[in-house]
Amino acid sequence: MSYDDKREEEKVIGNETKNEPEVCKLNIPYNKVAMRVLMERNGLSKEEAEKFILEHDFDEIESQVFAKQSIKYVILGINKIYKRFNVEGRSISKPLLNTVFTGIFGKILRDKSYSKRVFEESKEKNYIKPWVESPDSIRAKNIIEVLSTVHDGWVMDNQKGFFSRDKKYKHMPIELIGWKEAKEYLLFVEPILESIGIEVNESDLEQAYNKRVKQFFLDKDIKSEDDLIDQISKGTEFYPALNGQEDVIEALSDKKFVEESIISQIKGKGIGSVDSVRKGIIVEQIVKGSPDSLNEDAKKLTEDEVLLVESLIDEKNRNLEEEYNELTEKERAIQRIKKKIELHKILSEKVRKLREEQENKANTQR
């Protein structure tokens, strides 16, 4: 269905509600995605991108931005999160597709199973609300999950690119490609999330991504570069998105190929070395800072890492003790100064009174 066809269908529905506002074409989520692609990837200025959107129909825009497939995975990812809040197991895909491609927030186009209703009054809104109002860290975690779904979709759709491009590491799980690469998917994700009231904070997302990377290494028991090579060489067992890509899986079964073509790129362009990630895990354990906060993840550290954590915590404690002693000594000095000031005031008052008495006595004798 072309964009113009969608607009015609939208107009039919719109006629039923005379007070329904006209949708600005530039505010349609799909077109917001297209705008960003035209500017960030195709090199158009904002004015040029707006002009192109306004003057062309859906099919012509899609031929330049190729966003429809990525948006399909964005909606799939959002639907996964939505179902976590939805005890009835309902899907948000249909109303969300309509929102993305027509801009009518929550209007569901007529078909055999749906009648016209408003999203604001529907159960879908109630299930999105917990996500919208969730703490920043939980919201960010869910958004990273959506980015991961989009990335998995890209890997599934770009099998040929594995051999034709010098970015083989991009065909690995999102936890290995690095935040710089992962956040590129915000190009498609952010406008759609905003259309359903979910704000995107890139700083929160980066923290959530880094936390996810550490958890990935702990869950997969990756403690060294050899461990990572072994995991990658397992193919779909390691990364299910590679399912059906037999030539890619065969290439990854060669550990030397993985080391030379994948690991080197992960270290240089992706999340960095295994050692750097493991150090991040160690630092996180130290930052938690109390025996009660040492969870199951701490048990996944190597013996050497446990010793390192212990020595670093000892050093941290020594530094804190020194700081405490320094602060308490300062506090004691401040108390001594206060007492001396108080004594000074008392003595000054006594001297003043004595002088006054002597002056009065002298005046009386005259």
Secondary structure, 3 states (H helix, E strand, C coil): CCHHHHHHHHHHHHCCCCCCCCCCHHHCHHHHHHHHHHHHCCCCCHHHHHHHHHHCCHHHHHHHHCCHHHHHHHHHHHHHHHHHHCCCCCCCHHHHHHHHHHCCCCCCCCCCCCCCCCHHHCHHHHHHHHHHCCCHHHHHHHHHHHHHHHHHHHHHHCCCHHHHCCCHHHHCCHHHHCHHHHHHHHHHHHHHHHHCCCCCCHHHHHHHHHHHHHHHHHHCCCCCHHHHHHHHCCHHHCCHHHCCCHHHHHHHCCHHHHHHHHHHHHHHHCCCCHHHHHHHHHHHHHHHCCHHHCCHHHHHCCHHHHHHHHHHHHHHHHHHHHHHHHHHHHHHHHHHHHHHHHHHHHHHHHHHHHHHHHHHHHHHHC
